[in-house]
């Protein structure tokens, strides 16, 4: 009788424990997305105010890089928020399509996050190598 009351999601039985965990995942994904949007807004405000206050600051180049970062952050947060909404909808309504879309969006978010992390790590390693070779070169090692 209990099996008849359980809803099937993604060809497996979603018991109350699974639903609880999926709801938790969607809630924390929503919190992360909203925090990301707030952080994005704060970053935009900071760069705009800094550029207005300090005209001598090389604003054009820095604004371009900031806009690139904002765009990636905005896309990632939208994808994460969509994933959270679809997973929540799937759990509450037992909607297979929403569940598939939610997992697909979550996978896309994680792929983008992994790519961004790899790029940041590579840039960090390049900076470390640059300073290592700069320090090891006798022409630049004055101290």
N, C-alpha and C positions, 0 to 999 in steps of 0.2 A: 504494500500500500504506500509505503514511503517512497518507493521508486517511481510511482505514478505521479507524485507531487513534484518530484525534482524535474527541473527543466534541462533540456540538452542544449549545450552551447559547444560549437566546434566539434561535434561528434563525440563528446564526452559528457558525463553527467556532472552538472555543476551543483554540488551540495552546498549547504549553508556556509561551510568553512571556505570553500573556493570563492563563493560570492563575496564573503567578507574580505578576503584578500584582494580580489579584483576591485572592490569598492575602495579599499585602502590605496591601491596603486593609482586609481583614477583621481582620488582626492589629493595625493601627494604630487602627482603630475600636474594637477591644476594649480596647486600652491607654487610649484617650481615655475610654471609658465607665468603666473601673475607676478611673482618675484622678478622674473626676467624682464617683464614689461616695465615694472617700476624701475629696475636698474637701467634699462634702456632709456627711459624718460629722464632719469637723473643724469646719465651720461650726455644726452643731447643738450640738456639745460646747462651743464657744466662747460661743455665745449663752446656753446653759443655765447655764454657770458664771458668766458675767457677770451674768445676771439674779439668780442666787442670791447672789452676792457684794455686789452693789449694789442694795439694795431701792429706793432712791430713783430709780433709773433707770426711766424711763417704760416699764416692761416690757410692758404689755398691747399698746400700739400697735406697738412694735417687734417683738414676738413675732408679731403678725398678719402684718406685712410679711415677716418671716423665713420664716414657714410658707408663704406664697405663693411665695416664691423657692425654698424647698426642694421644694415640690410640682412646680414647673416643671422644676427641675433633675433631680428624680427621674424624671419622665416622659421627659425628653429622654435621660437616661442609659439607661433601660430600652429605649427605642426604638433607640438606637444599639447597645446590646449585642445586641438581637434581630437587627438588620441584620447585624452582624458574624458572629453564629452562623449565620444563614441563608446568607450569602454563602460562608462557609467550608464549610458542608454541601453547597451547590450545586456548588462547585468539586471537592470530593473525591468526591462521589457522582454528579455530573452530573445533579442533580435540578432540573428546570425550575421546579417549583412553589416550591422553596426559593429559587431565584435570583430569581424574580419578587417573592416576599415580602421578600427581603433588599433589593432595589433600592427597593421601595415603602417599606420602613421607613427606608432611608437618605434617600429623598426627603422623607419626613415629618419626619425629624430636621432636615434642612437648611431646610425651610420654617419650622419652629418657631424654629430658631436665627436665621433672617433676621428673623422677626417680633420676637423679643426684642432683636436688635441695633437694629432700627428704633425700637422703643419707648425703648430706652436713649439713642439719639442724639437723639430728640425731647425727652426729659426734660433731657438735657444742654443742648440749645439753649435750652429754656425757662429753665433756670437762668442761662445766659449772658445772655439777654435781660433777665431780672429784674435781675441785677446791673448790666448796662449802663444800664438806665433808672433804677435806684436811684442810680447814680453820677452820671448826668447831671441828676438832679433837684436844684436848688439847696437845697431844704430839708434834704436828707440829706447834702449834700456840705459837711461842716464843715471839712475840711482843705484 
